[in-house]
Amino acid sequence: MISSARYWFLLTLIVLVYIAGMFVTLFENDSAQFAVMAMRMVQENDFFTLIKGTEEYLDKPHMHYWLAALSYKIFGIHDWAYRIPGILATLLGAYSCYGLGKQLYNTDVGKLSALIFMTAQTIVLSAIDVRTDAVLTGFSIFAIWQLVLYVERNTLHNILLGAFGAGIAFSTKGQIALVVIGISLLCHLAYTRKWNRLLSWKVLLALLVFGLTISPMLYAYYLQFDLHPEKIIRGKSNRSGIFFILWEQSFERMSGEGVGKNSNDFFFFFHTFLWVFLPWTVIALLGYWDGVKTFWKTRLAFNPKSEFLTVGGITILFFLISFAQFKLPHYMNILIPLYSVLTAAYLIEIYEKSKKRTLKVLLGVQYFILSLVFIFALLACFYVFDFNGIQYYLLLLILFMVICHFCLKREEYFKRIITLSAYSAILLNVVLNIHFYPSLLEYQAGSTMAEKVTEHSIPVDNIYKISKRHTWALDFYNKKPVNIVDVSDLEKIPKAWVYATDEELQKLRAAGYHWHDEITVDQFRITRLQIKFLNPHTRSKKLNKMHLVHLD
């Protein structure tokens, strides 16, 4: 293992990367949308009703929004305050990876698991583009860790903590949390043959704790939906919120009913994994394959020096989510802790067995990944979006020099693999968080227009839109959702400001409205990057415009 000083230095650097990302403008759609939903709770002092824009929101439970609202209450309504619960949950997830790796293997595996988890690309991204998955992932792996401790030690406090973690995870995104926790635990029980742990009064007490933990969420669903069967939700009346979250939700996700279908590609998560677990992807794949071969040869015969929780959990869960008709890359996040422990165990195993040839090959792979990160950093900083500020040049130069030092330093392959992999993640995300994302977000019209609103002292109460098109970033940074009004009703509103697309401006002109004051900003769907947009010479062809006009 690398020295403690280097280990904590790398962890400190990646935490600083997370902190730098806290102050990046919120991304549309999900981050800004969820931030606005939590903001409404605080502003209206209504913490039991979930509203998305103007519609009742059934899809996800309340915990993520409650945590964000609590953060707003403490720190005020800011983008960095919205991110705090997600980052804290990520730190909990890292500590839980350490605990699980230590329990299943040893302290070195635990420490490396935490570092791998914190530097996995999708985890770093989830702390910046914060959705429900950061809290879900953190509390899910916490629950798995505590429940494994219960299985191994038969301790009451561990099963109660596991039940509490499972309850928070379930209250964040629903049944997927219990599926991941349950399958992982069943794999561990099946391998260790400790089924007798389920036949205990402690399990009943844990179920009670779980029930108490999810009861606020169930009560909120009851108040919003079960008490109001007359509400039409997704075209249906008599919607039970409790029945939905306890039964219907996962089936809707698997079938695409209600949320829609966006992919029937069974291999979507296979090719998605290639980037979400960077820079550790190749090592993880080799570790998984090595684990599968071992268990195939031994036919799952118990070995106290091995574990089946990670390989079995990943195999079953990966297979299940691949059948879903609605898929997004961040759905992989909940599996990243299992991959982190598996990858750490594999790396340390080949090191302890002195497999120098394998380590040399892996070091070559990590050099290649680092070179790709170098190329991206140079393109991002000097071609796609130019640097502004000497401090960024200095920071980039220092990072380059430190990384080059460890590239040239003659030390064990194993140490170099860990160090250079971590530096790959740090370099990539330093560039993303302090330069690429801030530059990219200048093309997100809602947040850019909010700056113009502040600059021109435009009263936010007097800004309107003439469609139900969502304006999450503008809503959040104005700290007030944009009012919706029919075109015909605008004449009743003196001196209204209207936020509109090119097509909506044409509607206003056709209706006989006139204006002299007009603010125009660029608009691009920043979460769907395209080569022509990234190319500064063709970028203008991919941009749309958003306008804020002051009607006469």
For each residue, the residues with C-beta under 8 A, 3 or more apart:
1: 7 108 111 112 348
2: 6 7 10 415 418 419
3: 6 7
4: 7 8
5: 8 9
6: 2 3 9 10 419
7: 1 2 3 4 10 11 111 115
8: 4 5 11 12
9: 5 6 12 13
10: 2 6 7 13 14 115 419 422 423 426
11: 7 8 14 15 114 115 118
12: 8 9 15 16
13: 9 10 16 17 422 426
14: 10 11 17 18 115 118 119 124 422 425 426 429
15: 11 12 18 19 118
16: 12 13 19 20
17: 13 14 20 21 124 426 429 430 433
18: 14 15 21 22 87 90 124 127 128
19: 15 16 22
20: 16 17 23 24 430 433 434
21: 17 18 24 83 124 127 128 429 432 433 437
22: 18 19 79 80 83 84 87 128
23: 20 79 80
24: 20 21 79 128 433 437 438 441
25: 79 437 438 441 444 447 473 477
26: 31 32 35 79 82 447 472 473 476
27: 30 31 32 128 129 441 444 526 527
28: 31 32 33 444 446 470 472 473 525 526 527
29: 32 33 470 472 527
30: 27 33 34 129 131
31: 26 27 28 34 35 82 129 130 131
32: 26 27 28 29 35 36 446 447 472 473 475 476
33: 28 29 30 36 37 52 470 472
34: 30 31 37 38 64 65 68 82 130 131 132
35: 26 31 32 38 39 68 79 82 472 476
36: 32 33 39 40 472 475 476 481
37: 33 34 40 41 50 51 52 57 65
38: 34 35 41 42 64 65 66 68 69 72 82
39: 35 36 42 43 69 72 77 475 476 479
40: 36 37 43 44 46 51 481
41: 37 38 44 45 46 47 49 65 66 69
42: 38 39 45 69 72 73 77
43: 39 40 479
44: 40 41
45: 41 42
46: 40 41 49
47: 41 62 66 69 220
48: 62 219 220 223 224
49: 41 46 56 220 223 224
50: 37 56 57 58 60 62 65 220 224
51: 37 40 54 55 56 57
52: 33 37 55 56 57
53: 468 470 481
54: 51 468 484
55: 51 52
56: 49 50 51 52 224 225 231 233
57: 37 50 51 52 60
58: 50 225 233 234 239 241 244
59: 249 258 259
60: 50 57 64 132 172 173 174
61: 170 171 172 173 174 217 220 221 245
62: 47 48 50 65 66 171 216 217 220 221
63: 66 67 135 168 171 172 217
64: 34 38 60 67 68 85 131 132 135 172 173
65: 34 37 38 41 50 62 68 69
66: 38 41 47 62 63 69 70
67: 63 64 70 71 85 135
68: 34 35 38 64 65 71 72 81 82 85
69: 38 39 41 42 47 65 66 72 73
70: 66 67 73 74 85
71: 67 68 74 75 81 82 84 85
72: 38 39 42 68 69 75 76 77 78 81 82
73: 42 69 70
74: 70 71 81
75: 71 72 78 80 81 84
76: 72 81
77: 39 42 72 81 476 479
78: 72 75 81 82
79: 22 23 24 25 26 35 82 83 476
80: 22 23 75 83 84
81: 68 71 72 74 75 76 77 78 84
82: 26 31 34 35 38 68 71 72 78 79 130
83: 21 22 79 80 86 87 127 128 130
84: 22 71 75 80 81 87 88
85: 64 67 68 70 71 88 89 134 135
86: 83 89 90 126 127 130 134 135
87: 18 22 83 84 90 91 127 134
88: 84 85 91 92 138
89: 85 86 92 93 134 135 137 138 139
90: 18 86 87 93 94 118 123 126 127 134 137 138
91: 87 88 94 95 138
92: 88 89 95 96 138 139 142
93: 89 90 96 97 117 123 137 138 141 142 337
94: 90 91 97 98 114 117 118
95: 91 92 98 99 114
96: 92 93 99 100 138 141 142 144 145 337
97: 93 94 100 101 110 113 114 116 117 141 145 337 340 341
98: 94 95 101 102 110 111 113 114
99: 95 96 102 103 110 145 149
100: 96 97 103 104 110 113 141 144 145 148 337 341
101: 97 98 104 105 106 109 110 111 112 113 114 340 341 344 345
102: 98 99 105 106 107 109 110
103: 99 100 110 145 148 149 152
104: 100 101 109 148 307 309 310 341 345
105: 101 102 108 109 110 307 341 344 345 348
106: 101 102 109 110 348
107: 102 110 111
108: 1 105 111 112 348
109: 101 102 104 105 106 112 113 341 344 345 348
110: 97 98 99 100 101 102 103 105 106 107 113 114 344
111: 1 7 98 101 107 108 114 115
112: 1 101 108 109 115 116 344 347 348 418
113: 97 98 100 101 109 110 116 117 337 340 341 343 344 345
114: 11 94 95 97 98 101 110 111 117 118 340
115: 7 10 11 14 111 112 118 119 418 422
116: 97 112 113 119 120 280 339 340 343 344
117: 93 94 97 113 114 120 123 336 337 340
118: 11 14 15 90 94 114 115 123 124
119: 14 115 116 123 124 279 280 421 422 425 426
120: 116 117 123 124 276 277 278 280 336 339 340 425
121: 124 125 275 276 277 278 279 425 428 429
122: 125 126 276 277 329 330 332 333 336
123: 90 93 117 118 119 120 126 127 137 333 336
124: 14 17 18 21 118 119 120 121 127 128 425 429
125: 121 122 128 129 330
126: 86 90 122 123 129 130 131 133 134 137 330 333
127: 18 21 83 86 87 90 123 124 130 134
128: 18 21 22 24 27 83 124 125 432 433 437
129: 27 30 31 125 126 527
130: 31 34 82 83 86 126 127 134
131: 30 31 34 64 126 134 330
132: 34 60 64 135 136 172 173
133: 126 136 137 173 330 331 333 334
134: 85 86 87 89 90 126 127 130 131 137 138 333
135: 63 64 67 85 86 89 132 138 139 168 169 172
136: 132 133 139 140 169 172 173 176 177 333 334
137: 89 90 93 123 126 133 134 140 141 333 334 336 337
138: 88 89 90 91 92 93 96 134 135 141 142
139: 89 92 135 136 142 143 165 166 168 169 172 177
140: 136 137 143 144 165 166 169 177 180 181 334 337
141: 93 96 97 100 137 138 144 145 337 338
142: 92 93 96 138 139 145 146 161 162 165
143: 139 140 146 147 162 163 164 165 166 169 177 181
144: 96 100 140 141 147 148 162 180 181 184 185 309 337
145: 96 97 99 100 103 141 142 148 149 162
146: 142 143 149 150 158 159 161 162 165
147: 143 144 150 151 158 159 162 166 181 185
148: 100 103 104 144 145 151 152 185 188 309
149: 99 103 145 146 152 153 155 158 162
150: 146 147 153 154 155 158 159 162 197 202
151: 147 148 154 185 188 189 192 194 197
152: 103 148 149 192 194
153: 149 150 158
154: 150 151 197 200 202
155: 149 150 158 159
156: 159 160 202 205
157: 160 161
158: 146 147 149 150 153 155 161 162
159: 146 147 150 155 156 162 163 202 203 205 206
160: 156 157 163 164 205 206 209
161: 142 146 157 158 164 165
162: 142 143 144 145 146 147 149 150 158 159 165 166 206
163: 143 159 160 166 167 206 207 209 210 213
164: 143 160 161 167 168 209 210 213
165: 139 140 142 143 146 161 162 168 169
166: 139 140 143 147 162 163 169 170 177 178 181 210 213
167: 163 164 170 171 209 210 211 212 213 214
168: 63 135 139 164 165 171 172 213
169: 135 136 139 140 143 165 166 172 173 177 178 181
170: 61 166 167 173 174 175 177 178 210 213 214 217
171: 61 62 63 167 168 213 214 216 217
172: 60 61 63 64 132 135 136 139 168 169 177
173: 60 61 64 132 133 136 169 170 176 177
174: 60 61 170 177 245 249 250
175: 170 178 179 245 246 249 250
176: 136 173 179 180 250 253 334
177: 136 139 140 143 166 169 170 172 173 174 180 181 334
178: 166 169 170 175 181 182
179: 175 176 182 183 250 317 320
180: 140 144 176 177 183 184 313 317 334 335
181: 140 143 144 147 166 169 177 178 184 185
182: 178 179 185 186
183: 179 180 186 187 312 313 316 317
184: 144 180 181 187 188 309 312 313 317 338
185: 144 147 148 151 181 182 188 189 309
186: 182 183 189 190
187: 183 184 190 191 308 309 311 312 313 316
188: 148 151 184 185 191 192 307 308 309
189: 151 185 186 192 193 194 195 197 198
190: 186 187 193 300 308 312
191: 187 188 300 302 307 308 309 312
192: 151 152 188 189 302
193: 189 190 302
194: 151 152 189 197
195: 189 198 199
196: 199 200
197: 150 151 154 189 194 200 203
198: 189 195 203
199: 195 196 203
200: 154 196 197 203
201: 204 205
202: 150 154 156 159 205 206
203: 159 197 198 199 200 206 207
204: 201 207 208
205: 156 159 160 201 202 208 209
206: 159 160 162 163 202 203 209 210
207: 163 203 204 210 211
208: 204 205 211 212
209: 160 163 164 167 205 206 212 213
210: 163 164 166 167 170 206 207 213 214
211: 167 207 208 214 215
212: 167 208 209 215
213: 163 164 166 167 168 170 171 209 210
214: 167 170 171 210 211 217 218
215: 211 212 218 219
216: 62 171 219 220
217: 61 62 63 170 171 214 220 221 245
218: 214 215 221 222 242 245
219: 48 215 216 222 223
220: 47 48 49 50 61 62 216 217 223 224 241
221: 61 62 217 218 224 225 226 241 242 244 245
222: 218 219 225 226 227 241 242
223: 48 49 219 220 226 227
224: 48 49 50 56 220 221 227 228 241
225: 56 58 221 222 228 231 233 239 240 241 242 244
226: 221 222 223 229 240 241 242
227: 222 223 224
228: 224 225 231
229: 226 237 238 239
230: 237
231: 56 225 228 237 239
232: 235 236 237
233: 56 58 225 236 237 239
234: 58 239 258
235: 232
236: 232 233 239
237: 229 230 231 232 233
238: 229
239: 58 225 229 231 233 234 236 244
240: 225 226 243 244
241: 58 220 221 222 224 225 226 244 245
242: 218 221 222 225 226 245 246
243: 240 246 247 248
244: 58 221 225 239 240 241 247 248 249
245: 61 174 175 217 218 221 241 242 248 249
246: 175 242 243
247: 243 244 251
248: 243 244 245 251 252
249: 59 174 175 244 245 252 253
250: 174 175 176 179 253 254
251: 247 248 254 255 257
252: 248 249 255 256 257 258 259
253: 176 249 250 256 259 324 326
254: 250 251 323 324 325
255: 251 252 325
256: 252 253 259 260 261 262 324 325 326
257: 251 252
258: 59 234 252
259: 59 252 253 256 326
260: 256 326
261: 256 264 325 326
262: 256 325 326 327 328
263: 268 325 326 327
264: 261 325
265: 268 327
266: 322 323
267: 270 271 322
268: 263 265 271 272 322 327
269: 272 273 318 321 322 327 331 332
270: 267 273 274 322
271: 267 268 274
272: 268 269 275 276 329 332
273: 269 270 276 277 281 332
274: 270 271 277 278 281
275: 121 272 278 281
276: 120 121 122 272 273 329 332 333 336
277: 120 121 122 273 274 280 281 284 336 339
278: 120 121 274 275 281 369 424 425 428
279: 119 121 366 369 370 373 421 424 425 428
280: 116 119 120 277 283 284 339 340 343 421
281: 273 274 275 277 278 284 285
282: 285 286 362 365 369
283: 280 286 287 343 346 347 362 365 417 421
284: 277 280 281 287 288 339 342 343 346
285: 281 282 288 289
286: 282 283 289 290 346 358 362
287: 283 284 290 291 342 343 345 346 347
288: 284 285 291 292 311 314 339 342
289: 285 286 292 293
290: 286 287 293 294 346
291: 287 288 294 295 310 311 342 346
292: 288 289 295 296 311 315
293: 289 290 296 297
294: 290 291 297 298 306
295: 291 292 298 299 300 308 311
296: 292 293 299
297: 293 294
298: 294 295 301 303
299: 295 296
300: 190 191 295 308
301: 298
302: 191 192 193
303: 298 306
304:
305:
306: 294 303
307: 104 105 188 191 310
308: 187 188 190 191 295 300 311 312
309: 104 144 148 184 185 187 188 191 312 313 338
310: 104 291 307 313 314 338 339 341 342 345
311: 187 288 291 292 295 308 314 315 342
312: 183 184 187 190 191 308 309 315 316
313: 180 183 184 187 309 310 316 317 335 338
314: 288 310 311 317 318 335 338 339 342
315: 292 311 312 318 319
316: 183 187 312 313 319 320
317: 179 180 183 184 313 314 320 321 335
318: 269 314 315 321 322 335
319: 315 316 322 323
320: 179 316 317 323 324
321: 269 317 318 324 327 331
322: 266 267 268 269 270 318 319
323: 254 266 319 320
324: 253 254 256 320 321 327 331
325: 254 255 256 261 262 263 264
326: 253 256 259 260 261 262 263
327: 262 263 265 268 269 321 324 331
328: 262 331
329: 122 272 276 332
330: 122 125 126 131 133 333
331: 133 269 321 324 327 328 334
332: 122 269 272 273 276 329 335 336
333: 122 123 126 133 134 136 137 276 330 336
334: 133 136 137 140 176 177 180 331 337
335: 180 313 314 317 318 332 338 339
336: 117 120 122 123 137 276 277 332 333 339 340
337: 93 96 97 100 113 117 137 140 141 144 334 340 341
338: 141 184 309 310 313 314 335 341 342
339: 116 120 277 280 284 288 310 314 335 336 342 343
340: 97 101 113 114 116 117 120 280 336 337 343 344
341: 97 100 101 104 105 109 113 310 337 338 344 345
342: 284 287 288 291 310 311 314 338 339 345 346
343: 113 116 280 283 284 287 339 340 346 347
344: 101 105 109 110 112 113 116 340 341 347 348
345: 101 104 105 109 113 287 310 341 342 348 349
346: 283 284 286 287 290 291 342 343 349 350
347: 112 283 287 343 344 350 351 362 414 417 418
348: 1 105 106 108 109 112 344 345 351 352
349: 345 346 352 353
350: 346 347 353 355 358 359
351: 347 348 354 355 359 412 414
352: 348 349
353: 349 350
354: 351
355: 350 351 358 359
356: 359 360 413
357: 360 361
358: 286 350 355 361 362
359: 350 351 355 356 362 363 413 414 417
360: 356 357 363 364 413
361: 357 358 364 365
362: 282 283 286 347 358 359 365 366 413 417
363: 359 360 366 367 413 416 417 420
364: 360 361 367 368
365: 282 283 361 362 368 369
366: 279 362 363 369 370 416 417 420 421 424
367: 363 364 370 371 407 420
368: 364 365 371 372
369: 278 279 282 365 366 372 373 421 424
370: 279 366 367 373 374 403 407 420 423 424 427
371: 367 368 374 375
372: 368 369 375 376
373: 279 369 370 376 377 424 427 428
374: 370 371 377 378 400 427
375: 371 372 378 379
376: 372 373 379 380 428 431
377: 373 374 380 381 396 427 428 431
378: 374 375 381 382 383
379: 375 376 382 383 384
380: 376 377 383 384 385 431 432 435 436
381: 377 378 385 386 387 392 396 431 435
382: 378 379 386 387
383: 378 379 380 536
384: 379 380 436 439 534 535 536
385: 380 381 435 436 439 440
386: 381 382
387: 381 382 392 393 396 435
388: 392
389: 392 393
390: 393 394
391: 394 395
392: 381 387 388 389 395 396 434 435
393: 387 389 390 396 397
394: 390 391 397 398
395: 391 392 398 399 430 434
396: 377 381 387 392 393 399 400 430 431
397: 393 394 400 401
398: 394 395 401 402
399: 395 396 402 403 423 426 427 430
400: 374 396 397 403 404
401: 397 398 404 405
402: 398 399 405 406 423
403: 370 399 400 406 407 420 423 427
404: 400 401 407 408
405: 401 402 408 409
406: 402 403 409 416 419 420 423
407: 367 370 403 404 416 420
408: 404 405
409: 405 406 416
410:
411: 415 416
412: 351 415 416
413: 356 359 360 362 363 416 417
414: 347 351 359 417 418
415: 2 411 412 418 419
416: 363 366 406 407 409 411 412 413 419 420
417: 283 347 359 362 363 366 413 414 420 421
418: 2 112 115 347 414 415 421 422
419: 2 6 10 406 415 416 422 423
420: 363 366 367 370 403 406 407 416 417 423 424
421: 119 279 280 283 366 369 417 418 424 425
422: 10 13 14 115 119 418 419 425 426
423: 10 370 399 402 403 406 419 420 426 427
424: 278 279 366 369 370 373 420 421 427 428
425: 14 119 120 121 124 278 279 421 422 428 429
426: 10 13 14 17 119 399 422 423 429 430
427: 370 373 374 377 399 403 423 424 430 431
428: 121 278 279 373 376 377 424 425 431 432
429: 14 17 21 121 124 425 426 432 433
430: 17 20 395 396 399 426 427 433 434
431: 376 377 380 381 396 427 428 434 435 436
432: 21 128 380 428 429 435 436 437
433: 17 20 21 24 128 429 430 436 437
434: 20 392 395 430 431 438
435: 380 381 385 387 392 431 432 438 439
436: 380 384 385 431 432 433 439 440
437: 21 24 25 128 432 433 440 441
438: 24 25 434 435 441 442
439: 384 385 435 436 442
440: 385 436 437 443 444 526
441: 24 25 27 437 438 444 447 448 526
442: 438 439 448 522
443: 440 448 522 523 524 526 543
444: 25 27 28 440 441 447 448 473 523 524 526
445: 448 449 473 474 521 522 523 544 545 546
446: 28 32 449 450 471 472 473 474 475 477 546
447: 25 26 32 441 444 450 451 473 474 476 477
448: 441 442 443 444 445 451 452 521 522
449: 445 446 452 453 474 499 519 521 546 548
450: 446 447 453 454 473 474 476 477 478
451: 447 448 454 455 477
452: 448 449 455 456 458 519 521 548
453: 449 450 456 458 460 463 474 478 548
454: 450 451 457
455: 451 452
456: 452 453 519
457: 454
458: 452 453 462 463 497 548
459: 462 463
460: 453 463 478 479 480
461: 480 483
462: 458 459 493 495 496 497
463: 453 458 459 460 474 478 482 483 496 497 498 499 548
464: 482 483 484 485 490 493 496 497 498 499
465: 469 471 482 483 484 485 498 499 500 504
466: 484 485 486 487 490 498 500 504 507 508
467: 484 504
468: 53 54 484
469: 465 501
470: 28 29 33 53
471: 446 465 474 475 481 482 499
472: 26 28 29 32 33 35 36 446 475 476
473: 25 26 28 32 444 445 446 447 450 476 477
474: 445 446 447 449 450 453 463 471 477 478 482 499
475: 32 36 39 446 471 472 478 480 481 482
476: 26 32 35 36 39 77 79 447 450 472 473 479
477: 25 446 447 450 451 473 474
478: 450 453 460 463 474 475 482
479: 39 43 77 460 476
480: 460 461 475
481: 36 40 53 471 475
482: 463 464 465 471 474 475 478 499
483: 461 463 464 465
484: 54 464 465 466 467 468
485: 464 465 466 489 490 493 496
486: 466 489 490
487: 466 490 507 508 511 513
488: 491 511
489: 485 486 492 493
490: 464 466 485 486 487 493 496 498 508 511 513 551
491: 488 513
492: 489
493: 462 464 485 489 490 496
494:
495: 462 550 551
496: 462 463 464 485 490 493 550 551
497: 458 462 463 464 548 549 550 551
498: 463 464 465 466 490 504 508 548 549 551
499: 449 463 464 465 471 474 482 546 547 548
500: 465 466 504 505 508 546 547 548 549
501: 469 504 505 544 545 546 547
502: 505 506 544 545 547
503: 506 507
504: 465 466 467 498 500 501 507 508
505: 500 501 502 508 509 547 549
506: 502 503 509 510
507: 466 487 503 504 510 511
508: 466 487 490 498 500 504 505 511 513 515 549 551
509: 505 506 512 513
510: 506 507
511: 487 488 490 507 508
512: 509
513: 487 490 491 508 509 551 552
514: 551 552
515: 508 518 549 550 551 552
516: 550 552
517: 549 550
518: 515 547 548 549 550
519: 449 452 456 547 548 549
520: 545 546 547 548
521: 445 448 449 452 545 546
522: 442 443 445 448 543 544 545 546
523: 443 444 445 543 544 545 546
524: 443 444 533 542 543 544
525: 28 528
526: 27 28 440 441 443 444 529
527: 27 28 29 129
528: 525
529: 526 533 534
530: 533 534 542
531: 534 535
532: 535 538 539 541 542
533: 524 529 530 538 539 542 543
534: 384 529 530 531 539
535: 384 531 532 538 539
536: 383 384 539
537:
538: 532 533 535 541 542
539: 532 533 534 535 536 542 543
540: 543
541: 532 538
542: 524 530 532 533 538 539
543: 443 522 523 524 533 539 540
544: 445 501 502 522 523 524
545: 445 501 502 520 521 522 523
546: 445 446 449 499 500 501 520 521 522 523
547: 499 500 501 502 505 518 519 520
548: 449 452 453 458 463 497 498 499 500 518 519 520
549: 497 498 500 505 508 515 517 518 519
550: 495 496 497 515 516 517 518
551: 490 495 496 497 498 508 513 514 515
552: 513 514 515 516
